[in-house]
Amino acid sequence: MGVPRGTTPTFTLTFNDEALDLTTATGVYVTFNDNGNIITKTGDAMTVGAKQIEVYLTQKETLSFSVGAVEVQANWTYSDGKRAASKVATVNITKQLLDEVI
């Protein structure tokens, strides 16, 4: 199962690290990479909890992806200049018969 192009999915990234509290991060970023087509979301485009990030994509953004695997990774920074990142995961983007923003 995958995410059809042109839809408006909310991706939920969940972390199991007991010591992690993303609410203490000064910056949180989620990047999607489709063979060089890179979309990075931050700020109001996401909801950040202690161990979870919910990030929303628009119709236009998902239409920009090709059918197939798209990489996704979270990065976050702290006030002391430190930076951390998740492992790279993949999401499967599937075809759309109504291939336009509606």
matplotlib code that plots the C-alpha trace (Angstrom):
import matplotlib.pyplot as plt

x = [0.0, 1.2, 0.3, -1.4, 0.1, -2.0, -3.4, -2.8, -1.3, -0.2, 2.9, 3.5, 7.2, 7.5, 10.7, 11.4, 14.4, 13.6, 15.8, 14.4, 12.1, 11.6, 9.7, 13.1, 14.5, 14.9, 14.3, 12.6, 12.8, 11.4, 12.8, 11.4, 13.7, 12.5, 15.7, 16.8, 13.3, 13.6, 10.9, 11.7, 8.9, 9.3, 7.4, 3.6, 3.7, 4.1, 3.1, 5.9, 5.4, 8.0, 8.5, 6.4, 6.3, 3.2, 4.0, 1.5, 2.0, -0.1, -1.6, 1.0, 3.8, 2.7, 2.1, 5.7, 6.8, 7.3, 5.7, 7.9, 10.0, 10.5, 13.0, 12.0, 14.2, 13.8, 16.5, 16.4, 18.7, 19.2, 20.0, 23.6, 24.2, 23.9, 22.1, 20.5, 18.7, 16.6, 17.4, 16.3, 12.9, 11.0, 7.4, 5.8, 4.1, 1.5, -0.1, -3.1, -5.7, -6.8, -3.3, -3.9, -4.6, -8.4]
y = [0.0, 3.5, 7.1, 8.2, 11.2, 14.4, 13.5, 15.4, 12.9, 13.5, 11.4, 10.4, 9.8, 8.1, 7.6, 5.0, 6.6, 7.0, 10.1, 11.9, 14.9, 16.7, 19.5, 20.7, 21.1, 24.6, 23.5, 20.4, 19.6, 16.7, 16.2, 14.2, 13.3, 11.9, 11.5, 15.1, 16.7, 17.7, 19.1, 20.2, 21.0, 22.9, 25.2, 25.3, 22.5, 20.0, 19.2, 18.1, 16.0, 14.5, 11.4, 12.1, 14.4, 14.8, 16.4, 17.4, 17.5, 19.4, 18.1, 20.0, 18.5, 14.9, 15.5, 16.6, 13.0, 10.3, 6.9, 4.7, 5.1, 8.5, 8.9, 10.7, 11.9, 14.1, 16.4, 18.6, 21.1, 22.3, 25.7, 24.6, 24.0, 20.2, 18.5, 15.0, 13.0, 10.0, 7.1, 7.5, 5.8, 5.3, 5.8, 4.3, 6.9, 5.4, 6.5, 8.9, 8.8, 12.4, 13.8, 17.4, 19.7, 19.8]
z = [0.0, -0.7, -1.0, -4.3, -6.0, -5.6, -2.2, 1.1, 3.5, 7.0, 7.7, 11.4, 12.3, 15.7, 17.7, 20.4, 22.0, 25.7, 26.1, 23.1, 23.7, 20.4, 22.2, 23.5, 20.0, 18.6, 15.0, 13.5, 9.8, 7.7, 4.3, 1.4, -1.5, -4.8, -6.9, -6.3, -6.0, -2.4, -0.1, 3.4, 5.9, 9.1, 11.4, 10.9, 8.3, 11.2, 14.7, 17.0, 20.2, 22.5, 20.4, 17.3, 14.3, 12.1, 8.8, 6.1, 2.3, -0.2, -3.4, -5.4, -3.3, -3.7, -7.5, -7.8, -6.7, -9.2, -8.7, -6.5, -3.4, -1.8, 1.0, 4.2, 7.1, 10.2, 11.5, 14.6, 16.2, 19.8, 21.2, 22.0, 18.2, 18.3, 15.5, 15.4, 12.6, 12.1, 9.9, 6.3, 5.7, 2.5, 1.5, -1.6, -3.9, -6.2, -9.4, -9.6, -12.4, -11.8, -12.1, -11.2, -8.2, -7.5]

ax = plt.figure().add_subplot(projection="3d")
ax.plot(x, y, z, "-o")
ax.set_aspect("equal")
plt.show()
